[in-house]
Amino acid sequence: MAHERLLGPGEWEVAPVDGGLSAVGTLAMEAAADLAARLRGVGLGGRPLGVEVTPKLKRGAVRAARTADARRRRDTTPGFTRPGARTDPEGKVSLTPEALALEIGQRWRGQRVIDAGCGVGGNTIGFARAGCAVTAIEQDPHRLALARHNARIYGVEERIRFLNGDARRVVPTLEADMLFVDPPWGVDWDRSHTAVADLPLLEDILEVFHGSGRFGYLVAKVPPSFDPDIIAGAVARAVFGEAPGDYRRVKFVLLEMQLSVTAVTTPR
Ligand SMILES: C[S@@+](CC[C@H](N)C(=O)[O-])C[C@H]1O[C@@H](n2cnc3c(N)ncnc32)[C@H](O)[C@@H]1O
């Protein structure tokens, strides 16, 4: 369960409250301070997470926990692990860590996937390594060249068609089993609440998806603070990191939507 991974060890009494969840548990003081530090400023599912500790934590414990949390955050799931893989500054911050990209890829093993806005290739390479036939679109030619270089490093260049251009124009001319989009979140994305309008590429790709009927599924990688309920039919899955610094952190949320097919029966 996602909440167990997020909250950590302890006996939690979880109950629905006001469209969300509340979790109540008893922890040692250090563990409570650690949890409060870890969840500070975090929003999930479109609303800020609130943490209340009773009795109130001592100032020293809060400070120590925040320092320890900041230190731990340095050890996060790595991006590319192969020597020679390259990124640019924007590609680096938005890169899906290799292990997570591979895990996402497995779900689409062997299928035709379009990556609309591939960056330096984190997800594209994950899909290709899982045996998908990938069409990777990127508007920045330098970043697309990095994606191609990285695909070569991972030995999957042959499974990828690289297209330089605006995905909003290119995608409607294509067809695939799954359309994937990891839209730019912006440098200062809101950690407590994100809406579709904050992710313009997602907004446009959603329109293409619903309008064309040529893609079986749409999968979008969105910030943890995104409210999935605003997209009808979207199934959301929180994805955690794998290293000590992000093991209990929601790195991003994957939204999966299936093309809705209306069955039409003709009377005889
Ligand atoms: C969040 S990054 C993708 C990161 C990628 N998933 C990875 O793991 O490396 C989004 C990318 O979309 C590109 N992009 C934004 N708008 C675009 C558009 N209209 N057409 C094509 N690419 C676009 C940006 O240049 C950026 O490289």
The ligand as an SDF file (V2000), in Angstrom:
LIG
                    3D

 27 29  0  0  0  0  0  0  0  0999 V2000
   10.2100   16.2840  -18.3050 C   0  0  0  0  0  0  0  0  0  0  0  0
   11.1650   16.2790  -19.7530 S   0  0  0  0  0  0  0  0  0  0  0  0
   11.1590   14.5740  -20.2250 C   0  0  0  0  0  0  0  0  0  0  0  0
   12.1310   13.7450  -19.4430 C   0  0  0  0  0  0  0  0  0  0  0  0
   12.1940   12.3140  -19.9020 C   0  0  0  0  0  0  0  0  0  0  0  0
   10.9980   11.5950  -19.5970 N   0  0  0  0  0  0  0  0  0  0  0  0
   13.3770   11.5800  -19.3050 C   0  0  0  0  0  0  0  0  0  0  0  0
   13.1910   10.7020  -18.4590 O   0  0  0  0  0  0  0  0  0  0  0  0
   14.5160   11.8920  -19.7150 O   0  0  0  0  0  0  0  0  0  0  0  0
   10.0930   17.0180  -20.9080 C   0  0  0  0  0  0  0  0  0  0  0  0
   10.7040   17.2840  -22.2620 C   0  0  0  0  0  0  0  0  0  0  0  0
    9.6270   17.6790  -23.1280 O   0  0  0  0  0  0  0  0  0  0  0  0
   10.1500   18.5810  -24.0780 C   0  0  0  0  0  0  0  0  0  0  0  0
    9.0090   19.3040  -24.6470 N   0  0  0  0  0  0  0  0  0  0  0  0
    8.2580   20.2660  -24.0780 C   0  0  0  0  0  0  0  0  0  0  0  0
    7.2670   20.6620  -24.9070 N   0  0  0  0  0  0  0  0  0  0  0  0
    7.4140   19.9260  -26.0380 C   0  0  0  0  0  0  0  0  0  0  0  0
    6.7160   19.8620  -27.2660 C   0  0  0  0  0  0  0  0  0  0  0  0
    5.6580   20.6330  -27.4970 N   0  0  0  0  0  0  0  0  0  0  0  0
    7.1460   19.0020  -28.2070 N   0  0  0  0  0  0  0  0  0  0  0  0
    8.2140   18.2030  -27.9920 C   0  0  0  0  0  0  0  0  0  0  0  0
    8.9370   18.2220  -26.8530 N   0  0  0  0  0  0  0  0  0  0  0  0
    8.5290   19.0630  -25.8830 C   0  0  0  0  0  0  0  0  0  0  0  0
   11.1060   19.4310  -23.2730 C   0  0  0  0  0  0  0  0  0  0  0  0
   12.0660   20.0490  -24.1510 O   0  0  0  0  0  0  0  0  0  0  0  0
   11.7160   18.4100  -22.3240 C   0  0  0  0  0  0  0  0  0  0  0  0
   12.9190   17.9170  -22.8130 O   0  0  0  0  0  0  0  0  0  0  0  0
  1  2  1  0
  2  3  1  0
  2 10  1  0
  3  4  1  0
  4  5  1  0
  5  6  1  0
  5  7  1  0
  7  8  2  0
  7  9  1  0
 10 11  1  0
 11 12  1  0
 11 26  1  0
 12 13  1  0
 13 14  1  0
 13 24  1  0
 14 15  1  0
 14 23  1  0
 15 16  2  0
 16 17  1  0
 17 18  1  0
 17 23  2  0
 18 19  1  0
 18 20  2  0
 20 21  1  0
 21 22  2  0
 22 23  1  0
 24 25  1  0
 24 26  1  0
 26 27  1  0
M  CHG  2   2   1   9  -1
M  END
$$$$
